[in-house]
Amino acid sequence: MRLAKHGCLLAAAAIFFSSVSFAEAASFHLGDTGAEVVEIQQALASRGYDVTVDGDYGPATKAAVAEFQNDNHLNVDGVVGSVSYQALLHRAMPVGAHKSYLAGQSGIVNLAQQFLGVPYVWGGSSPNGFDCSGFVQYVYAQQGISLPRTADIQATAGYPVNKEDLQPGDLVFFAGDYVNISHVGIYVGDGKMIHASSSYGIAYDSLSRDYRVAHYAGACRVIN
């Protein structure tokens, strides 16, 4: 059984955005993301099924759902509809927002890009000037998301994400001394991040640049 580990990048945070309703969605399936998927994964993991609790309804989650359905004599399709939801979580599928992680993270990236060129200011946390963690905190706050102030604590505000699984809006962290997290940026896709550079202000940077590769400390996905 695989569970999300506590460590440098761990635990949960509270954030999330809109999309379709449960009535419209009717089920949870491959490609879904978010807090509701986390609940499903946690319920599966607590029963011993091999699933990573990361809020991403990927092939492994689909396989675990199908195994649960087979064990409980349900229709085996790997999709959590109302019957499977009731059996797994012991409650009816609620009526409410079925939220999309990707929709929310797209808003984060779009907002962050609006500040390109804003100067770097040590301790800055406003459009007059940002430092790295102040920039991340400010951008997320504009979406109603409260994050800690410093990069090292922001690293505990989400679920760990492997570098190869990064999605736009994920937070990426760096350790200048190879040990302690001291820098954070927002992943924008295509191997790049947007961050507050002490040399260039708010700017893009490549994760494949030698310095970034050498000092990369991990990433997290902030979801609710």
Stockholm file with secondary structure:
# STOCKHOLM 1.0

chainA/1-224         MRLAKHGCLLAAAAIFFSSVSFAEAASFHLGDTGAEVVEIQQALASRGYDVTVDGDYGPATKAAVAEFQNDNHLNVDGVVGSVSYQALLHRAMPVGAHKSYLAGQSGIVNLAQQFLGVPYVWGGSSPNGFDCSGFVQYVYAQQGISLPRTADIQATAGYPVNKEDLQPGDLVFFAGDYVNISHVGIYVGDGKMIHASSSYGIAYDSLSRDYRVAHYAGACRVIN
#=GR chainA/1-224 SS CCCCCCSSSCSCCCCCCCCEEHHHHCSBCTTCBSHHHHHHHHHHHHTTCCCCCSSBCCHHHHHHHHHHHHHTTCCCSSCBCHHHHHHHHSSCCCSSEECCHHHHHHHHHHHHHTTTTCCBCTTCEETTEECHHHHHHHHHHTTTCCCCSSHHHHTTSSEECCGGGCCTTCEEEECTTSSSCCEEEEEEETTEEEEEETTTEEEEEETTSHHHHHHEEEEEECCC
#=GC SS_cons         CCCCCCSSSCSCCCCCCCCEEHHHHCSBCTTCBSHHHHHHHHHHHHTTCCCCCSSBCCHHHHHHHHHHHHHTTCCCSSCBCHHHHHHHHSSCCCSSEECCHHHHHHHHHHHHHTTTTCCBCTTCEETTEECHHHHHHHHHHTTTCCCCSSHHHHTTSSEECCGGGCCTTCEEEECTTSSSCCEEEEEEETTEEEEEETTTEEEEEETTSHHHHHHEEEEEECCC
//
